[in-house]
Every structure is written in structure tokens, then in C-alpha cells.
């Protein structure tokens, strides 16, 4: 990659981050949701007996499945077919979208109701449906907000977390046929319900993701907080499921254990309000249900991840806890990351999905403080995986020349202790002169830091100087 191309890609991320840092409304919106999620998770975990042991078991379940992925996928396929479903396999995002669109066209579907699915966003399904001329209604409340605003999700659990309730109110008044009059959350929810209910019930096809695929029964599991999945998947003639192959679990007890971890880590609840298992289409004697059920199992780089040292990332159950506790995400929100998945988990996944050359800045957008790993319910070593991407980026020469020169200069000084101590001593004195009020508001060659935050005034002596003083008799 040329230096100009690298700088252009770097500028794209920096521009998004700069725009996010300069948006005071975004900070309010993100902190409202992430702060509340952090507090609720803390309370839920404190009342969960042996939570650390449960995390270890959850990680072991996922590792076992990934190790024997082919076996459990074949078992799931056989049992899903026995239950009456049709199973399709897709190696790439384009292939998955083509399968879904072809099913819709074969059914002469004019409208689909879609329950929230990050896999659908990952493969670009909304765009594929639009290009095919198939009408789409997002039935999740947050996704409905995103659809009206023509924006991308900014969080995997709360796609509209970047918007304040005041912004949502204005959006509903501008786009709903019968908008709310009272300025309350309940009134806005009722306005969305009026807008969506008839579209849900009138859809020809219902499309969902799957939180878990149960190998020994062929069933799929969805969890929602609004019941929109049930209302948008049961009435239509056809139910289409798109799911990543890593969603497989051996049996119902394994799924239940992971559900307990998922709900507490995502929303701080003991169990999500609506947890539903679907096993095939409507059978004789059933009062409702779709006539057909199609399950599209999507690889899209997951096998490659397993083979190239990223198998631990396939443990992810998409709870979003790593984002809610990430100091970087809580400053810049989700859109700054530029990919389908934001935050720490996105910084690991996006280089796999989009290529490291296009997303090398994301692994570097991390302080490596380890909070994400600390709260992950399946113990994914996210900092280690991020360091792996950084090392690969360095080996492949993707870092800009200025960074390579800077690191080389630092290495030259660091290998010479006397020079290093002299340099840090001079820097500490200079910084103290610049921080007469206790904070440094402007710093040469560090404008990216001080443009939106102040740097604390350093201690009077460097660590090494204080250490030598303490060591003296």
C-alpha cells in the first residue's frame, strides 16, 4: 500500500472519530445507554451465584462447538430437515443474500417483516432486498428508528443508542402517519406500534436471525425485549432465518446456560422478556405458524477465522458488554468504527470481514486496558486478539511511514537508558511548565489528544527518579 493510500484510509477513521468527539449530543446519548447498561450488568452479576465459574463453562461450551463445528452443523441440518425446515448453505455474504432474495421472489413476496439481526446487517441484506424491489419493514423499535433516519446501527443491542429521545420524538413526528402528541416514551412507543402493527401482520415473509441453533433438535432460538420477532415471524407464509455457523450449540441445556449469560451481560436482566424456539413450519393441527421455514447457514469468513488463530472470537454471543465498558466506544460511539460491528469485538471482526488493509486503524483504537475481556461472558481475550492484528499490520508494512519512524526513534532512545531518562526528565519538566493550572489544554504534536480533552499535569519527578530516591539508604 502506498503512503498516500494508507494516510487516506487513516484520515477516514480519524475524520469519523473527530466528528464524533465534536458532537456533544452523541456523548449524552451514548453515555445514557452505556452507563445504564454497565450499572445493570454489575447488579445482575453481583446476584448471580458463581458467575466466574459460569463464564468458564460458557467459554468451554463455545470452544467445544467450534472444535467440532462440522459434526454439530450436520446434526443440526438433519434435525431441522426432519422438523420440516429447508436448510441452505452460504459461503459468502453475496451468496446468502442471493438465497434470501430468490426465496422471496419464488414466493412472489412484495413485503418482508424483519426482526433485528446483526448477521443480516453483516451480509448487507437490507440493501439486497431494496435492490430486488422488495419492501422491508424493521420491526425492532430501535431498528425502526434507524430505518426512518436512513442510518446504520451504532450498537449491536441498541442500534439507535446514538440518538436521544428528543431526536427520536422529532423523527417520529416527521415520519409517522399518526405521530404522538404527548412527549413521553410511552407515547412514542405507542406511535411506533400504530405504525408497525399492520405492516407486521400484512408481510408476506418474515426474516430473522438466530441467537442459537440447537443441534439435537434442529430448532432456532430468538430473544427480543419487545415481542416483535413473534409477531413478524409467525403470521407470514414464509419464515427465513439467516444465522452464522458459529451460533450452533449441542443441546437445549447448553442454550439455556448461554441465554442466562447473554441476558445478564447485555441488559442486566435475568432472562430476556421474549425467548422463543422455532422448530420447523406449521404442522397439521397447529393453530398458526408459517407454511415454509428456510434456514440459511452463513460462513462469511468464520471458517477462515478458525483456521487463522481467531477461533476464540467465534465464542462471541453478541451481548455488547465489551462496548458498554469500552472507554473508547463511550467517547466516539459506534458509527466511528465504520463497520457492521463496533467496539472491541468489531475491532477484531472487521479486519476479517473487510480486510486488514482497509481497517488497520481499528485494532489501534484501543487502550488495551483489558476491561472488555474482564466483562466478556465467554472470556474472549480481546486485547490479545487486537495485539495480534497490530503485529500483523506491522509485519505486512501497513503502518504509515510516520508511525514506523516514530516507533524506530522511540526504540533507539529506549535501548539507551541514560538517554531515555534524560529525555523523559526534560519532557516532564516542560509539561509541568505548560500545565500551570493542573491541566494541559494544548500540546505540540499531540493536538489529536488535546483538541477534545485536557491532559493532567505530570508529577514533579519521573517514575525512575522517584524509584531511585526510594532506593537510597
Secondary structure, DSSP 4 states (H G I P E B T S, - for coil): --HHHHHHHHHHHHHHHHHHHT-HHHHHHHHHHHHHHHHHHHHHHHTSTTHHHHHHHHHHHHHHHHHTHHHHHHHHHHHHHHTT-EEEEESSHHHHHHHHHHHHHHTT-SEEEE---HHHHHHTHHHHHHHTT-EEEE-SHHHHHHHHHT---SSSS-TTTTS-HHHHHHHHHHH-TT--SS-SHHHHHHHHHHHHHHHHHT-SEEEE--SEEETTTTEEEEEESSSHHHHHHSSSSEEEEEEEGGGEESSHHHHHHHHHHHHHHHTS-SS-SEEEEE-SS--TT-SS--SEEEEEEE-TTHHHHHHTT-GGGGG-----HHHHT-TTHHHHTTGGG-SSS-HHHHHHHHHHHH-HHHHHHHHHS-----HHHHH-TT---HHHHHHHHHHHHHHTT-S-HHHHHHHHHHHHHHT-HHHHHHHHHHHHHHHHHHTTTSEES--TT-HHHHTTSPEEPPPSS-HHHHHHHHH--
